[in-house]
Amino acid sequence: MRKLLVWIGAALALCAACNSPGPIVVDDPVVAKHPTGVFTIRVPRSWKLTQDAADTEALGIFTDPTGQVSLMTYVGLLERRLTDEEGFEIVSGLASTLLGQPADYQVAEQSRPPDGAFEVMFTFTNQAGQKMKGWSTFHDTDLALSGVILTGPEPLWPDLQSALAPFVASFAVDSSIVHSIYFWPVEDSYYVLVAPIDWAQRRETDRVEVQSRNRQMSIRVAQEELGAPVGAPALADQAAASLRKNFGVSAKVTSSESLPDGRLKVTLERGDRRTIGYVEQFGTRFVGLFFQVPADRVADYQPFMDFIYSTYFTGPP
């Protein structure tokens, strides 16, 4: 997010510095699509478009011909559902950064409407000295944080927000594109799965660890020879032993269950961290996939873990 937002924020600041008086044109709508295909939105045909993309983000800025009004669209990969505090902080910070971090940027109101969005109203002064109002509405679904930021002159705001509401409502994200462009394969002789492109990866013989940018979630895979086939109870113990040996994590097995796909699902606890493991054996070969997340946020991370697990395939080479 960092590099992309700095670039787009600078582009928007240049637009704001060129404001000129005149009517705001909001007719003759057309459908605009990000080059990656990750989002579409209806916008007035005469509005100027600036777009960019990073490994796990896509941005678009649409400005009216006078440079006074902007409609910003954003999609970024998200590995968890957000708490209220997280959501408001991220959405407010995103708007401020995109606007070039105005000195007088101030949040006026925050709300969570019935559709589950994070809505933030704010005020600021643009580089042309105009008093501006803004509205951000974002959702944290489909493994992505996505939404629209609308800004315009304070005197025009009520009518402007009403006139552009249909355009804001037309914003749509293609979750299949999120799944296909923001992930890359992680594989070895006995397994393959996907992980976010921009997550740090550490690989050594027979083990790999992929860690989220905020370091709250990790995906680990380990494989090793057991010497002899083992049953389910011993396989659960082997999960704990594998975590300790390969990743230096000491955790206690608190539950295990056999899954229809033949794997053993194991839950391990260590203080405020919980590890969900999926382990199996091929002959004498042990293979384990482990997700580690904050123990009190498992439900928030579950959709992301489910998606990663859906891409996980194993078998002898």
N, C-alpha and C positions, 0 to 999 in steps of 0.2 A: 504494500500500500504506500509506503513512504515515498519512494522515488516517483511513482506515477502521480501521486497527489500533488507533489511539489511542482511538477511540470504543468499539470492541468490548472492548478491554482494560479500559476504565473500567467498562463494564457487568459484565464478569466479576468485577472487583474488588469491586463492590457486592454481588454474589451471595456471594462468599467471606466477606465481612464478616458475613453473616447466617447462617452455618452453625449448624445445630442437630443434636444427636445423634439417632440413629434409624437404622432399617434402610435399606439401599440397595436400592431396588426396580428389578429388571432384567427384569421379565416383561411380558407383553402388548405385544409389539412392533408398531409401525406403521411405514409408509414415509413419511419426511419428504422433501420436495422443495423445493429453493431456488426462490424466485419466478421467477428467470430460467430455471430448468430445467437449469442447468449441472451440478448434482449431486443425487443421491438417497442416502439412508442409512436403514437400519432403526434405530429407537430405541424405548425403552420409552414407552408411551403417556402415562404420568404425568409425564414429564420436561418441564421448561420450555424453550421455544425462543426464542432471540434471533437475528435475522438482519439482515444488511445487505449492500450491494453498492456498489462503486465502478465506474469506467469499465472496468477490466480485472481486477476481483477479485470474489469472492463469499465470504461468511463465514457460518457458522452456529455457534451455541453451544447445546448441549443440557445442562441441569443437572438433577440428580435433585431431588426435592422437599425434601430436607434441605439442599441447597446444598453438599454436600461433594464431589460428583463432577461433573466436566464432560467432555463429549465435544465437541471443537471440530473443525469441518470447514472446509477452505480450498481455493479454486481461484484461481490467478492466472496471467495470460498470461506465457509464458516464451519468449524468442526463441532459446534455445540449450540444448544438453545441458550439464549441470553437471559440473565436475570434482569429485572427492571433497572437496577442501578447500572449494570453493564450496558444495557441497550441504550439508555439515555446518554450515558457518557460517550459511547462510541458514535452514535448518530450526531450528537452535538459537536463532537470533535471533528467528525468528518466534514460537516458543513463549514466549520470555521477554517479548516485547512484548505478546502476547495476555494474558499473566498480570499485566500491569502492571509488569513489570521488577522482580521481587522482589530485595531487596538480597542475599539469600543464594542466588539461583538458581545452580545448579552442574550442569554436565554430568557424568554419572557414567559413561556408556558410549556409544560410537558404533560402528555396524556397517553393512555393506552385504550384506544377505541375497541368496540366489540370484535373487530376483525383481527385483533392481536398486534396491530402495528405499533411501532414506537414513533410517536409524533412529537416534534419539537418546533415551537415557534420562537423566532429570535429577531433581533434588531442589530443593525450595524450601519456604519457610514462608508460608502464606497470611495474609490480614489478620486472621483469627480466631486466629492463633497456632498453627495445626495444622501439623505436619510432613507434607509432601506429597511424593508421587512422581509422575513423569510419563513418558509415552512418546509420541514423535512418529514417525510413519511416512509418508514422502512419496515421490512419484515425479516425475520430470522428463520425462514423455512427452506426446505429443499436443499439443505447443506450449504446455503448461501445467505449472506446478508445483502439485501437488494432494496433499492428504493429510489425516490425522486426528491430533489431539493428545488424549490421554487423561490426565486427572489425578485423583488421589484420595488419601485419607489413607494415610500410610505403613503403619499396622498392618493395614489391609485390602487392601493392594496386591496380593499374589499372587493371592488369590481374586477380587479385583475385575478384574484384568487378564484372568484366565481367563474370567470370566463375560461380559465385554464384548467378547471377541475376535470372536464372530460378528457383532456390530454394526459393529465396525471393518472387518471383512472385507466387509461389505455396501456400503460406500462406493463409489459409481460415478460417474464423470464422463462427460458426454455431449460428445464432442469436436466434434460438429457445432454445438453451442450455442456452444462456445468460438470456433469459426470465425465464427459469424454475429453475435455480440454484441460482440466485443472489437475489431472492425475497422471502418473506414469507408473510403469510396471516395476515391481521389486520381485526378483526371482532368484532361485538357486536350483540345484539338481532335483529337489523333491517338492518344490512349491512355487507358486506364483500368486501375486496379489497386486493391488495398486495402492499408492500413497500420494499425498499432495506433492506437486512438483517442487514447491519452494520450501518444503520441510527439510531440516538438516538430517543427513543420513550418515550413520557410522557403520561400516561393514568390516567384519573380520571373518576368519575361517568358520564356516558353519553357523554364523549368527549375524544378524543385522538389527539395527535400532534406528527408527525414524521418529523424530521428535517435533512437536508443534512449535510454532514461533513463540508462543507464550510459555512454553515448557511445562504446560499443565497436562498434556497428553502425550503418551508414547506408544508406538506400535513396535513390537519386538517379535522376531522369529528366530527360533533356534532348532538345530537338528544335530543328533549325535547317535552313536552306536550304544545300545544297552547291553549287548552281550548275549541276551536271551529275551524272548517274548515275555511280556508281563501282563497281568490282569488289570482290571479297572482300578482297584484300590491302589495298587503299586504305581499305576500310571499317573494317578493324581499326585502321589508323593513325588514322582519323577518330575512333574511340572514345577513343584516348589524347588526341587534340587536343580533343575535346569535354569530357573531364574537366578538362583544363588550363584551357580557356577559361571553362567555366561554373562550375566548383567549385574552381579553384585547386589541383588535384591533379595533380602530375607523376608519372606511373607508366609503366613499360616494359611493352610487350606481350610476353608470354612464350609464349602459345599462342592458337590460334583454331581453331574447327571449325564447319562448316555443320551446322545442325540440321534435322530433318525438317519443322519448322514454318516453315522458310524464313529464320529468323534466323541471325545469326552469333554464336556464343558466343566471347567473348574473355576471356582471363585477363591481368590486369595486376598487376605487382608494384611495391611501393614500400617498401623496408625491411621492417618487421615488419607491414605492412598488405598485404592482397590484395584486389583488386577483380575481381568476376565480372560481366562485362557481356553484355547481349543487345542486339544492334544490328541495324538494318535500314533500308531506304530505300523511300519511296513516291515514285516519280519522282525529283525532286531533293531531297526532304525526308528528312533523317536523324532517326531516333528511337532513343534508347538508354536502356536500363534498367541501372543499376549497383548492385551490392551490395558494400559495403566492410566487411570484417571482419578480425580479427587473423589473420595468415597461418598461425599454428600452431593455430588453432581452427576452420578451415573446416569440418571434418567435424561439429563440434558445432553449427554454425549451418546446416548444409545442409538439414535438414528444414524449418526456418523459411523459408529462401530458396525451397525447392521449393514450399511452400504459396503464398507471395506470387506466385511466377512462374505458378502455376496460375490465378491470378486476373487475369493481365495480358493485356489484349486491345488490339490496335492496328489502325489502318486510317485511310484518309483521311476527313476530316469530310464 
